Amino acid sequence: MRPAVTPSRPRIRARIWLATCAALALVAVSGCSQGEIDVASENRDGAQLFYENCSGCHTLKRANSYGSKPEGQLAGGERSNGPNFNVRKVSKDDALFAIRNGGFSGAIMPANIVVGENADKVADFLAKYSGEDAGEGTDVQGSGQQAE
C-alpha cells in the first residue's frame, strides 16, 4: 500500500491564490451587469444606504435597486415585494415615517431599518429621486397626497 501524498506548501498556496483570483473575477463580472448608483455626490450616502438596506424589497434604479415585483407581474408575488420608487413619489416626511414605523401598514417592513442621520440621508435621497418615472397624475406619495 502506498502512503498518501500530501501536496507541498507552494502547491497549496498556488491553489489558494488561484481560487481567490477566480472568486474575485466572478464577483467583478457579476457586478458589471447590475448597473451602478447614479446620483449627485450629496445624495451618494443615502443611495448607498438605500441599496444596502432596502434593495431586497424596493426598486429604485438610481440606487441600482431592483427588489420590487417584476414589471408586468399583476397577481400575487412575494410578500416582500415593496413599492417601486421609480414610479412612486415620496416626500421626506413620508419616507421618515415609513422608516421609523415599518412602512405604512406595518405588515412586513422592519421598523427602524436605518436610524438617526442615516434615516435622514435615505429620506433625502428618496425625496429627491423617487417618482422619476411616474406618469402625469400618478405621482402619488405614500400618504396618498398628490406630489408637488
N, C-alpha and C positions, 0 to 999 in steps of 0.2 A: 504494500500500500504506500502510495506516495504522500508525503506531507503536503498540507495545504500551503499554497503560495500566497503570501501577502504582498500587496503592491508596495513599492518603495515610497518613501515620503515625497520625493519630487513628482511621482505619478499621481499621488493623492492630491497634492497641491494643484497640479495641472488640471485634474478633473474638477476640482472645486472652482478654479478660475474659469474654466470653460462653462460650467453650469451657471456661474454668476453672470458671465457675459451673455449667455443665451437668455437668461431671465431678464436682464436689463434691456436687451434688444427687443424681446417680446413686449415688455411694458412700453417702450418707446414707439413701437409700431402700432400697438393697440390704441395709444393715446392720440396718434395722428388723425385718425378718422373721427374723433369725437368733437373737434372744434376747439374753441377756446373762449375764455371770458373776454367780453368785448364791451368795456365801459370806460368812462373817464377815470383818470387816476384817483380823484377824490372819492369815487364810489367803489374802488377796487376791493377794499377790505370787506365792505358789505356784500359785494358779489361773491367773493371767496367764501365768506361765512354762509351765504345762502347755498352755494354749491356744496359745501361740506355738511350742512345740517338739514337742508330742505330738498335737495335734488332727488332723493329717493321717492318723493311723493308729488313734487310740483315741477312744472315745466316753465322755464324762462330762458330763452335762447341766449340772452345777454350774459347769463351766468353759466352757459354750457350745461344746462339742467333739463332733463327730459323724463321726469318721473310721472307725469300725469297720464291719464287714459290716452291711448294712441288715437291719432286723428282718424275719424271715420268710425270708431267703435261707438255704437249707440247704446247698447244694453250692457248691464252688469259690469263685470270687471272686478278688479281688486278693491278691497276696502281702502287701501292706501292711495288710490288714485285721487290726488288732491287737485285743486283748481289749477288751470293753465293760466299763468300770469302773462303769457304773450297776449291773451285776449281779455283777461280780467284786470281792470284798473283798480288799484287800492291806494288809499291815502296813507300817510304816515301813521295817523291815529288808528285807522283800521288795522294796519299791519301790526302795530304795537299791541292792540287789543288781542288779536289772534295769537301772537307770540306768547303773551302772558297767560292767556286763558285756554289755550289748546284749540284754536280756531274759533268758529262761531257756534258750532253745535256741541263742541266738547266731546265728540264721539271717538275720534281716532288720533288727532294731532296731540302730541305731548305738550303740556303747558311748559313755559319757560325753556324752550328748546335752545334759545340763546338768551342771555340776561345782560342787564346793565348797558354799558357802552356798546357792546356787540349787538344787542337788540336794536338800539338806535341806528347803528350802521346798516343793519339789514332793512329796517323800516325806511330809512332814507333811500337806500338802493331801490326798494320796491316802489316807493312813491315816484321816483324818477323814471324807472324803466318799465314798470308793469303797464299792460294795456296797449303797447305799441302796435299790435296787430288787430286791435278791436275795430269793428266796423262802425260807421256813423250811427249813433244812437244805441250802441250796445256797450258803451264804455261805462259799465255799472260797477260801482265799488262794492266791497264786501258787505257794507251796511245797507245796500240797496239804493243808495243815493246816486244820482247821476253825477259822473265825474265832470269836473270843470275844464 
